[in-house]
Amino acid sequence: MRKILFLLILVTTLFVTINGNFIFLNSPNSEEELIYPGKMLEGPDKNIYIYDSHDAFIKVFSPEGKFLRKIGGKGEGPGQFKRSDAADFGFTADSKSIYFTEYFQGHKWITFLDLEGKLKKTLKYDFPGNYGILRSFIYHKDMIFLQRERPVKEIRKGDIYYSHYISELIIMNSKGRETSTILTRENPNTISFIRNGGDTGLPFVPKFLWAITKKGNILFTDGTKNHLKLLNREGKLLKRISVPVASPQPVTKKDLANWRKNRKEAFSRKNRSWYKEFGSVIDKYTKSIFKYKPLVFGMSLTPAGNILLQCRTDKKDLYDYLLTDESGKLLMKFTSLFSKIKITKNYIIVRLFTEDEETEIFITNRLGSEEKDLIEVKNINM
C-alpha cells in the first residue's frame, strides 16, 4: 500500500512539475496519447520524438511538453510501419532526416523522412534469407550499423522445440550491401510444443547491447560480465573496460520458479486459452540453458562520452543506474523507479511504469553536468 501511495504521489507531482523542471508528456486527445512508448530521442530541432507501438506512430512533442505531430503510422506502404511492435528509429548524421527500421515481418528497407514526416526515400537491404532488423545507427551515409536477427535452427529435446537465433552487428553501405560483420552471437531464444509457432521467450538469454562511439568504434556487452568490450569496425578487441557492476550471478531453481510464476500470472490476465494450449510449455523448462543472469540490460553513451548502464536489482520495480566515464570509472550510482533514463544534449527523458501498468514519460531541461542532472533525477526517488 505504501508503494502504491508513493507512486500515485510521484505521478501526480510529476504531472504538474517537479522543482519547476520536470514536464509530463502527453496529449489531451486520445488518438495522440502515448500508450506503449518505446524509444525516446531528442531531435535536431530540439523537439522530443517517441515511438508508440500502440499505433505505430513516432510522436513529436515540444520542449514544453505540447504535442506537435505524429509520423509514420501502421501500413504497407513506404513511410509507414508494417510491423508496429518492433521498430527502431533515429536521425541521420546531417540532422536533416529521420529514419526507421523494422523487425521480422516488417518492411525490408530503411525508411527516410523529413522531420515533418514527408517521405524522402527508402533504402532496400541486399540481404538473402529470413531476417529482421532490431536496431540501427547511421554513422554517416555510407556506414550504417544494423543489428540483424536470423533464425538458424530448431532443436527438439523431448517434446520441446528450442528455436535458435543469430544476432549480428553488421555494417551496410549506402547501396544496401553488407560490407562487414563485427559481432555474431547464437542463442536459443524461444521454446514451444510445436515447430515454428506457439512459442514463448526463454528467460536469462544473454543480451546483445552495443553503442557506437564518436570515433566509430563499438562498445559491447552481453550483460553477464563486469566488463565491456571496445571493438573496432573489423570486430578486433581494442580493450576491456571494467565497470563497477556486481559479479555474474548463476541462475538458480528459485529464479526459474519465479519466472514460471510471473509468466503464468501474465498469461492468466491476457489469454488463458493460449496458455493452456501453448504457454504451458514453460512448466517443462526446469533447468536453465544459460548459466548466468544478465545483470546489465541497458547501455547508452551520453553526449559527454560517458557510459550509462541500467542494471537489475533484487526488487521487481527498482533499477540501478551507473554513470561511468569512458574508462569505466564510476561517476555516480543510484536506484530508481524509472524504467528508462535517457540523457540527451538538452534534456533528461525518463519513463515510469505505474501500478496500473500504464507508462508515463517526463522530461527536464539539462542544467549542468550529467552528474548534476542525474542527481535531480535521483532526488525524485528519495
C-alpha positions in Angstrom: 0.0 0.0 0.0 2.9 2.4 0.9 4.5 1.7 -2.5 1.2 2.3 -4.4 0.7 5.6 -2.5 4.3 6.6 -3.3 3.8 6.0 -7.0 0.5 7.9 -7.0 2.1 10.9 -5.3 5.1 10.7 -7.7 2.9 10.6 -10.8 0.6 13.3 -9.6 3.5 15.6 -8.7 5.3 15.0 -12.0 2.1 15.6 -13.9 2.4 19.3 -12.9 6.1 19.8 -12.4 8.9 18.8 -10.1 11.2 21.6 -8.8 9.8 23.6 -11.7 11.6 21.5 -14.2 10.0 18.1 -15.0 7.2 18.1 -17.6 4.7 15.4 -18.3 4.5 14.4 -22.0 1.0 13.6 -23.3 -1.9 14.9 -25.3 -5.5 15.7 -24.3 -6.6 13.9 -27.5 -6.8 10.1 -27.1 -5.5 9.4 -30.6 -2.3 11.3 -29.8 -1.7 9.8 -26.4 1.4 7.8 -25.6 0.1 4.3 -24.9 3.1 2.0 -25.3 6.0 4.4 -25.7 9.4 2.9 -26.6 12.5 4.6 -27.9 12.9 8.3 -26.8 15.2 10.7 -28.6 15.8 14.4 -28.8 15.6 15.6 -32.4 17.8 18.0 -34.3 15.1 20.6 -33.8 15.2 20.2 -30.0 11.8 18.5 -30.0 11.3 15.1 -28.3 10.5 12.1 -30.6 8.9 9.0 -29.1 7.9 5.8 -30.9 4.5 4.4 -29.7 4.0 0.8 -30.7 0.3 1.1 -29.9 -0.5 2.8 -33.2 3.0 2.7 -34.9 3.5 6.5 -34.8 6.6 8.5 -33.9 5.0 11.2 -31.8 6.7 14.6 -31.5 6.5 16.9 -28.5 7.8 20.4 -27.9 10.3 21.1 -25.1 7.3 22.4 -23.2 5.5 19.1 -23.5 3.0 20.1 -26.1 2.1 17.5 -28.7 3.1 18.7 -32.2 2.6 16.0 -34.8 2.9 12.3 -35.4 5.0 10.5 -38.1 4.5 7.1 -39.8 1.5 5.0 -38.7 0.7 1.4 -39.5 0.5 0.4 -43.1 2.0 -1.5 -46.0 3.4 1.4 -48.0 6.6 3.4 -47.9 6.6 5.9 -45.0 4.6 3.6 -42.8 5.4 0.8 -40.3 4.4 -2.6 -41.5 5.1 -4.2 -38.1 4.2 -1.9 -35.2 5.5 -3.8 -32.2 9.2 -4.0 -33.1 10.8 -1.0 -34.8 13.7 1.3 -34.3 14.3 4.9 -35.4 17.0 7.6 -35.4 18.3 10.7 -37.1 20.7 10.9 -40.0 24.2 12.3 -39.4 23.4 15.5 -41.2 20.4 16.1 -38.9 18.0 16.6 -41.9 16.1 13.3 -41.8 14.5 10.8 -39.5 14.8 7.1 -40.4 13.3 3.8 -39.2 13.8 0.1 -39.5 11.6 -2.9 -38.7 11.9 -6.4 -37.3 10.7 -9.8 -38.8 7.6 -9.4 -41.0 8.3 -5.7 -41.4 9.5 -3.8 -44.4 12.8 -4.9 -45.9 14.1 -1.4 -46.2 15.2 1.7 -44.2 12.6 4.5 -44.5 13.8 8.1 -44.6 11.5 11.0 -44.0 12.0 14.7 -43.3 11.4 16.0 -39.8 7.8 16.8 -40.7 7.1 13.2 -41.7 7.2 13.5 -45.5 8.7 10.5 -47.3 12.1 11.2 -48.8 13.3 7.7 -49.9 13.7 4.1 -49.0 16.9 2.0 -49.0 16.3 -1.7 -49.6 18.6 -4.3 -48.0 20.6 -6.5 -50.3 20.4 -9.5 -47.8 19.3 -13.1 -48.6 17.1 -15.3 -46.4 14.8 -14.5 -43.5 15.8 -11.8 -41.1 14.7 -8.8 -39.1 16.4 -5.6 -38.1 16.2 -5.0 -34.4 18.4 -1.8 -34.1 20.1 0.6 -36.4 22.5 3.5 -36.3 23.6 5.7 -39.2 27.2 6.9 -38.5 27.3 8.5 -41.9 25.5 7.9 -45.2 27.9 5.1 -46.3 28.3 3.5 -42.9 25.1 2.1 -41.4 25.3 -0.1 -38.3 22.5 -2.7 -38.2 21.6 -5.4 -35.6 20.3 -8.2 -37.8 18.5 -11.2 -36.3 18.2 -14.5 -38.2 16.6 -17.9 -37.2 19.1 -20.6 -37.8 17.7 -23.9 -36.5 15.2 -25.7 -34.2 16.4 -28.4 -31.8 14.0 -30.9 -30.3 14.6 -32.1 -26.8 11.8 -34.5 -25.7 8.6 -32.8 -26.5 10.0 -29.2 -26.6 11.4 -27.4 -29.6 14.2 -24.8 -29.0 14.5 -22.1 -31.6 18.0 -20.7 -32.1 18.6 -17.2 -33.5 21.8 -15.4 -34.5 22.3 -11.8 -33.6 24.7 -9.9 -35.8 26.1 -6.4 -35.7 26.9 -5.6 -39.3 27.9 -2.5 -41.4 25.9 -1.7 -44.5 26.8 0.8 -47.2 24.5 3.3 -49.0 23.6 0.8 -51.6 22.2 -1.6 -49.1 25.0 -4.1 -49.2 26.7 -5.6 -46.2 30.4 -4.6 -46.0 31.5 -6.3 -42.8 30.3 -8.3 -39.8 31.5 -7.1 -36.5 29.8 -9.4 -34.0 27.9 -12.7 -34.2 26.1 -14.5 -31.3 23.9 -17.5 -31.4 21.4 -18.4 -28.6 18.2 -20.4 -28.2 15.6 -17.7 -27.7 12.2 -19.5 -27.6 10.6 -22.8 -26.7 7.4 -24.4 -28.0 5.4 -27.6 -28.1 5.2 -27.3 -31.9 7.6 -26.4 -34.7 7.6 -22.8 -36.0 4.9 -21.4 -33.7 3.1 -21.1 -30.4 6.4 -20.2 -28.8 7.4 -18.3 -25.6 10.6 -16.5 -24.9 13.3 -18.1 -22.7 14.5 -16.3 -19.5 18.0 -15.1 -18.9 19.1 -15.0 -22.5 22.4 -13.1 -22.8 22.0 -9.5 -24.0 23.3 -8.0 -27.2 23.9 -4.5 -26.1 26.0 -2.1 -28.3 26.7 1.6 -28.8 28.8 3.5 -31.3 31.4 5.9 -30.1 32.2 9.2 -31.7 35.2 7.6 -33.4 33.1 4.9 -34.9 34.2 2.1 -32.5 31.8 -0.3 -30.9 31.1 -0.7 -27.2 29.5 -4.2 -26.5 28.3 -6.3 -23.6 26.2 -9.4 -23.2 25.1 -8.2 -19.8 26.6 -11.1 -17.8 30.1 -9.8 -17.1 31.5 -6.9 -15.2 33.4 -5.5 -18.1 32.6 -4.0 -21.5 34.4 -4.7 -24.8 35.6 -1.9 -27.0 35.9 -3.2 -30.6 37.0 -1.6 -33.9 34.9 -1.8 -37.1 36.6 -5.1 -38.0 35.5 -6.6 -34.7 39.0 -6.6 -33.3 39.1 -6.2 -29.5 40.8 -2.9 -28.6 40.4 -3.2 -24.8 38.2 -4.4 -22.0 36.7 -1.7 -19.8 36.0 -2.8 -16.2 32.7 -1.4 -14.8 31.6 -1.4 -11.2 28.7 -3.8 -11.6 28.0 -6.9 -9.5 29.8 -10.2 -10.3 27.8 -12.5 -12.6 25.1 -14.4 -10.6 24.2 -18.0 -11.5 20.6 -18.9 -12.5 19.0 -20.8 -9.6 16.0 -23.1 -9.4 14.3 -20.3 -7.5 14.9 -17.9 -10.4 13.2 -20.3 -12.8 10.3 -20.9 -10.4 9.7 -17.1 -10.1 9.9 -16.8 -13.9 7.3 -19.5 -14.4 5.1 -17.9 -11.7 5.2 -14.5 -13.3 4.6 -15.9 -16.8 1.6 -17.8 -15.6 0.1 -14.7 -14.0 0.7 -12.7 -17.2 -0.9 -15.4 -19.3 -3.9 -15.7 -17.0 -4.6 -12.0 -17.3 -4.2 -11.8 -21.1 -5.0 -15.2 -22.7 -5.8 -18.3 -20.6 -6.7 -20.4 -23.6 -3.4 -19.7 -25.3 -1.6 -20.7 -22.1 -3.4 -23.9 -21.8 -2.6 -24.9 -25.4 0.9 -23.4 -25.9 2.1 -21.4 -22.9 2.2 -24.3 -20.5 5.5 -25.3 -22.2 7.1 -23.2 -19.5 6.3 -25.9 -17.0 8.8 -28.1 -18.8 11.6 -25.6 -18.6 13.1 -26.6 -15.2 16.8 -26.3 -15.9 18.3 -23.2 -17.4 20.3 -23.4 -20.6 22.1 -20.2 -19.5 24.5 -20.3 -16.6 24.4 -16.7 -15.5 21.7 -14.0 -15.2 22.2 -10.8 -17.3 22.7 -8.0 -14.8 23.2 -5.2 -17.3 20.2 -4.8 -19.6 20.6 -1.3 -20.7 23.6 0.7 -22.0 24.0 4.0 -23.8 26.7 6.6 -24.5 25.9 10.1 -23.3 26.6 13.4 -25.1 29.7 13.9 -22.9 31.1 10.4 -23.9 30.2 8.8 -20.6 28.6 5.4 -20.3 25.1 5.0 -18.7 24.3 1.4 -17.5 21.0 0.1 -16.3 21.2 -2.9 -14.1 18.7 -5.2 -12.4 18.1 -5.3 -8.7 16.6 -7.9 -6.4 13.5 -5.8 -6.2 11.0 -6.1 -9.0 10.3 -2.5 -9.7 13.6 -0.9 -9.0 16.7 -0.4 -11.2 20.3 0.6 -10.6 21.8 3.3 -12.8 25.5 3.7 -13.1 27.2 6.6 -14.8 30.9 5.9 -15.6 33.5 7.7 -17.7 34.9 6.1 -20.8 37.5 4.3 -18.7 34.8 2.7 -16.5 35.4 4.9 -13.5 32.2 5.3 -11.5 30.9 8.9 -11.5 27.6 8.2 -9.7 25.2 5.4 -8.9 21.6 5.4 -7.7 18.5 3.2 -7.5 15.3 4.4 -9.3 11.7 3.5 -10.1 12.3 4.8 -13.6 12.4 2.0 -16.2 14.4 4.2 -18.6 16.6 7.2 -18.3 17.9 8.9 -21.4 20.5 11.7 -21.4 20.4 13.9 -24.5 22.1 17.2 -25.4 19.4 19.4 -23.8 17.2 17.1 -21.7 16.9 14.2 -19.3 14.0 12.0 -20.5 12.6 9.4 -18.1 10.0 6.6 -18.3 7.9 5.3 -15.5 5.6 2.2 -15.3 2.7 2.8 -12.9 0.9 0.3 -10.7 -1.9 0.0 -13.2 0.6 -0.9 -16.0 0.4 2.4 -17.7 3.6 4.2 -18.9 4.4 7.8 -18.4 7.1 10.0 -20.0 8.7 13.1 -18.4 11.4 15.5 -19.5 13.5 18.1 -17.8 16.0 20.6 -19.2 19.6 19.9 -18.6 21.0 22.4 -16.1 24.7 21.4 -15.7 27.0 18.4 -15.9 25.5 14.9 -16.5 26.3 14.0 -12.9 24.4 17.1 -11.6 21.4 16.5 -13.8 21.2 12.9 -12.7 21.3 14.0 -9.1 18.0 15.8 -9.8 16.6 12.5 -11.1 17.9 10.6 -8.1 16.3 13.1 -5.7 12.9 12.4 -7.1 13.1 8.8 -5.8 14.1 9.8 -2.3 
